[in-house]
Amino acid sequence: MTSEMFGPYRLESLIGRGGMGEVFRAHDTIRNRVVAIKRLPASLAGDAGFEERFRREAQLVARLRDGHVIPIHDFGEIEGRLFIDMRLVDGADLRTVLDWIGPLAPERAVRIAGQVARALDAAHADGLVHRDVKPSNILLSGATRDPAPDVDDYAYLVDFGIVAGVEDAAGGRLTATGAAIGTVEYMAPERFVRGTGDRRADVYALGCVLHEMLTGGRPFEGTGPAQMWAHVHTPPPRPSLLRPGLPTAFDEVIAAALAKDPDDRIPTAGELASRARAALATVPGTGPTVRHAPLPAPPPSSPSAAAPTVAPPTVAPRAAAAHPAPEPPTAAWPTSGPEAPTRFGGVPAAGSTARMPQPPPGRPGGSSAGPPPGPPPSGGGSRQWWPIAAVALVVVLVAAGIVWALNRPTDEATPSADAAETTTTTAVEETQVDDPVTELTSHASEALLATCTEEVVVGDGAPVRATANCSDWGFDLYSSTEEAATVVRDNSGSTIEPGTPCETRPPTDTYHLQRFDRGILGCRSYEGGYTIEFAVEGSPVVGVRDEGDDGETYEVVYQEALSLSAEVS
């Protein structure tokens, strides 16, 4: 495209276009830097609803300071059109990477999930629910086609255009059409059944993404009504059956993350990441990678069952596919690079007619029975939260029909329903701290505690048990010394480098990990700021400081880290 001047920005190339905006690679002529500009389309200028969503996205993301959320430089209005000025990250989204190389090495998948979990935990702590966690909304800086397990990905969670506050999400905030918004393949069951969803809906979506990274396929196949039926009724699949060599511990993680009842589900994204890391520790070795391996045939239904049940569909084993099925499009975020196409889709149009979808092929039509009999797939509870009577099913699927109509993929795919065994699992229990506040303070010196600006508070759930703000640093208590060290490793590339690479500030979008005399220290730099964090050997506490360019100099903060580590035991 021919360069276009938009205020002080020279728009150099169109990265992508979606219903919520056009995204350009641009040059900021005032600050002399390359940025990404997201601009509301001219056709929507003056539309109060879209302008409100656009402004809200900018304001919400601007207040998030986590390193795995792309920072916003500026936002406002130029020539009557709203815009967001943000960092341009060279890389590709996770959807593209999965298309390139198929399932990821387990180590890499768990590392990416941990970084996304950190962004989600930051959003949840600020009272926000993302509502559209999926591979195309996870941007990997510097992504390549390299399938190696030690690829140094740095993940960003992007596209906060449909974020809701906790109250809005729990209250079932809908679009103007009355349909819950999101992407059907990654939406939690309660969003179909009750139209509601809190942070645990994001945990469910992250569980779906982790399953896809480990196996190359989404947990539930099919499109539209078949997909929604599976989310509500079908037990979570077992990744170890889809990928030989994958430890069965991941079956328990996925079952707990995809529990139908949110009360039975892993409560936080951080805890999901912790359990995934624990499962990874059980890996005896890397087995052969098989994309979409056939599932074993389900056992026949017992003719003497006391009550009618929904029989699992009988299907032929899936053949290996070169690429996973295309993802239904929704608004995406910028990526750039020679081989990094960004997937953009339109915002759903209003006016769709709701129609009750039919059960997937192989299920008795019109049955109102619940899932096949057997123990619940996760959470350890015995209550049946999801049996759906006919009246409830009408309510569910009226909304679901609208969602399907709004999010229908452009590529026509034949709906399929895969048999999945019911997994009887018990959630992996972490070591619980009896009194997290006392535990955290016991690891800090009196001198350090005297600098705390606020009281030590109990964390919002695993993995952070308690947190304190002292000497401009945050100190987080984890369940074990191993977990604390793993958090620092995962956030800084996992590979300890020789020498002291963090002694000087890394280049933008770069991170390092080093040893020092008391433990390990990680550092990363981004446009507008940097982060330094450390874990002391033998201590379950992580010290972390995020600092903007207008704050303390990097060298001073680095020396502070070395000094403060002596105050943590």
Helices and strands as residue ranges (DSSP letters): E 4-6, E 9-18, E 21-28, E 33-39, G 42-44, H 48-62, E 72-78, E 81-87, E 91-93, H 94-101, H 106-125, E 128-129, G 135-137, E 138-141, E 154-157, E 164-165, H 166-170, G 184-186, H 189-193, H 199-215, H 225-233, H 239-242, H 249-257, G 262-264, H 269-280, H 390-407, H 436-442, H 446-449, E 457-461, E 464-470, E 473-477, H 481-491, G 501-503, E 510-516, E 519-526, E 529-536, E 541-548, H 554-564, G 565-567
